[in-house]
Amino acid sequence: LDADNSDAREQFNVVIVGTGAIGSAMARDVLKRHQAARVVMLGRSNGDSPRDSRLTFVAFDASDPDSIVAGAAAVEKLFSRVHLLINTVGLLHSESQQPEKNLRAIRADNLQRSFQVNAILLPLLAQAFSRHLRHEEPAALVSLSARVGSIEDNKMGGWYGYRASKAAHNMLLKTLAREWRISHRNVTVVALHPGTVRSRLSQPFLNEKSYPKRILTPDESAQALLGIIEGLAPAESGSFLDWQGKAIPW
Ligand SMILES: NC(=O)c1ccc[n+]([C@@H]2O[C@H](COP(=O)([O-])OP(=O)(O)OC[C@H]3O[C@@H](n4cnc5c(N)ncnc54)[C@H](OP(=O)(O)O)[C@@H]3O)[C@@H](O)[C@H]2O)c1
């Protein structure tokens, strides 16, 4: 999906869902890469979203289905075709919720909240933006997952709600990719792992001295992810890739 290689298209319409560290860095990078980009960011607040005349902020709450539909209606007032929809919303912890270290820590309401935000949002976004994404130009629906959502890769245990809701997210995405291969042939649907990235979501769990993996800045991650998105081919629809473009086992 390379906006600059499409002569027929003057405008590159992008919707970024989530105004956190990675979502905002992706917005900045899209605006830098594509002069003709128009970006809408959906979020609970402006967050770190860049100030730019080509960017519009629309308020929404990922756990309220009506607000997702209203967000799509607000986008429609600005442009009817979407070329790139990126879901960057995620919940690992909040004031009232911490990732579960063990079975004793499981609470039904926390699990439900994790599933609502990390998994159920994705198909509701796809429903709401189905019409905007189906057109004859190349388009992509990209949703940020996490390597810890890989069932095969679960060696450490813990983080029940986050892991399970990201695994559910992945199955919903794969199923959507199968359906849209027929009904939305122009849309490539992929799940991406952004790497370990410094953000509000990851901050409490990054102890640099003991942390074994490289920690990326949001800008580094966004640049890598947009590089992958630009190189996506329709045959890759339904894949789960990391920030370096390597496939992750489901
Ligand atoms: N950072 C990492 O190391 C890492 C690793 C693997 C995967 N990921 C994934 O990458 C994505 C982006 O995370 P990030 O690192 O950029 O974290 P972040 O800065 O905390 O961003 C997450 C965003 O999700 C939003 N959000 C949560 N619940 C919401 C709701 N009910 N309605 C609307 N927005 C809601 C937050 O909104 P508020 O600002 O209003 O709270 C925040 O803007 C997430 O899907 C995360 O799971 C991150």
The ligand as a Tripos MOL2 file, in Angstrom:
@<TRIPOS>MOLECULE
LIG
   48    52     1     0     0
SMALL
NO_CHARGES

@<TRIPOS>ATOM
      1 N1          4.1160   -0.5600   24.0320 N.am      1 LIG1
      2 C1          4.4220   -1.8250   23.8310 C.2       1 LIG1
      3 O1          5.5080   -2.2970   24.2370 O.2       1 LIG1
      4 C2          3.4640   -2.7160   23.0980 C.ar      1 LIG1
      5 C3          3.8490   -4.0540   22.8720 C.ar      1 LIG1
      6 C4          2.9710   -4.9040   22.1970 C.ar      1 LIG1
      7 C5          1.7580   -4.4200   21.7350 C.ar      1 LIG1
      8 N2          1.4060   -3.1180   21.9780 N.ar      1 LIG1
      9 C6          0.0970   -2.6590   21.4660 C.3       1 LIG1
     10 O2          0.2580   -1.4630   20.7510 O.3       1 LIG1
     11 C7         -0.9400   -0.6850   20.8330 C.3       1 LIG1
     12 C8         -0.5900    0.7530   21.2050 C.3       1 LIG1
     13 O3         -0.0630    0.7820   22.5330 O.3       1 LIG1
     14 P1          0.8820    1.9650   23.0740 P.3       1 LIG1
     15 O4          2.1380    1.3370   23.4760 O.co2     1 LIG1
     16 O5          0.8840    3.1120   22.1080 O.co2     1 LIG1
     17 O6          0.1320    2.3570   24.4270 O.3       1 LIG1
     18 P2         -0.6280    3.6910   24.8550 P.3       1 LIG1
     19 O7          0.2140    4.8830   24.6330 O.co2     1 LIG1
     20 O8         -1.1210    3.4290   26.2340 O.co2     1 LIG1
     21 O9         -1.8540    3.7300   23.8290 O.3       1 LIG1
     22 C9         -2.9890    2.9240   23.9740 C.3       1 LIG1
     23 C10        -4.1800    3.7700   23.6070 C.3       1 LIG1
     24 O10        -5.3840    2.9920   23.7460 O.3       1 LIG1
     25 C11        -6.3600    3.8710   24.1940 C.3       1 LIG1
     26 N3         -7.5290    3.2770   24.8170 N.ar      1 LIG1
     27 C12        -7.5640    2.3300   25.8010 C.ar      1 LIG1
     28 N4         -8.8480    2.0940   26.1280 N.ar      1 LIG1
     29 C13        -9.6100    2.9050   25.3400 C.ar      1 LIG1
     30 C14       -10.9960    3.1400   25.2030 C.ar      1 LIG1
     31 N5        -11.9030    2.4850   25.9590 N.pl3     1 LIG1
     32 N6        -11.4330    4.0380   24.2720 N.ar      1 LIG1
     33 C15       -10.5600    4.7210   23.5200 C.ar      1 LIG1
     34 N7         -9.2280    4.5490   23.5950 N.ar      1 LIG1
     35 C16        -8.7680    3.6650   24.5060 C.ar      1 LIG1
     36 C17        -5.6540    4.7360   25.2380 C.3       1 LIG1
     37 O11        -6.4390    5.8810   25.4400 O.3       1 LIG1
     38 P3         -6.1800    6.8750   26.6730 P.3       1 LIG1
     39 O12        -4.9650    7.6650   26.2560 O.co2     1 LIG1
     40 O13        -7.4270    7.6970   26.7080 O.co2     1 LIG1
     41 O14        -5.9650    6.0190   27.8780 O.co2     1 LIG1
     42 C18        -4.3310    4.9880   24.5400 C.3       1 LIG1
     43 O15        -4.4120    6.1520   23.7610 O.3       1 LIG1
     44 C19        -1.8370   -1.4160   21.8170 C.3       1 LIG1
     45 O16        -2.7520   -2.2260   21.1100 O.3       1 LIG1
     46 C20        -0.8850   -2.3120   22.5710 C.3       1 LIG1
     47 O17        -1.5360   -3.4630   23.0900 O.3       1 LIG1
     48 C21         2.2300   -2.2740   22.6450 C.ar      1 LIG1
@<TRIPOS>BOND
     1     1     2 1
     2     2     3 2
     3     2     4 1
     4     4     5 ar
     5     4    48 ar
     6     5     6 ar
     7     6     7 ar
     8     7     8 ar
     9     8     9 1
    10     8    48 ar
    11     9    10 1
    12     9    46 1
    13    10    11 1
    14    11    12 1
    15    11    44 1
    16    12    13 1
    17    13    14 1
    18    14    15 2
    19    14    16 1
    20    14    17 1
    21    17    18 1
    22    18    19 2
    23    18    20 1
    24    18    21 1
    25    21    22 1
    26    22    23 1
    27    23    24 1
    28    23    42 1
    29    24    25 1
    30    25    26 1
    31    25    36 1
    32    26    27 ar
    33    26    35 ar
    34    27    28 ar
    35    28    29 ar
    36    29    30 ar
    37    29    35 ar
    38    30    31 1
    39    30    32 ar
    40    32    33 ar
    41    33    34 ar
    42    34    35 ar
    43    36    37 1
    44    36    42 1
    45    37    38 1
    46    38    39 2
    47    38    40 1
    48    38    41 1
    49    42    43 1
    50    44    45 1
    51    44    46 1
    52    46    47 1
@<TRIPOS>SUBSTRUCTURE
     1 LIG1         1 GROUP 0 **** ****
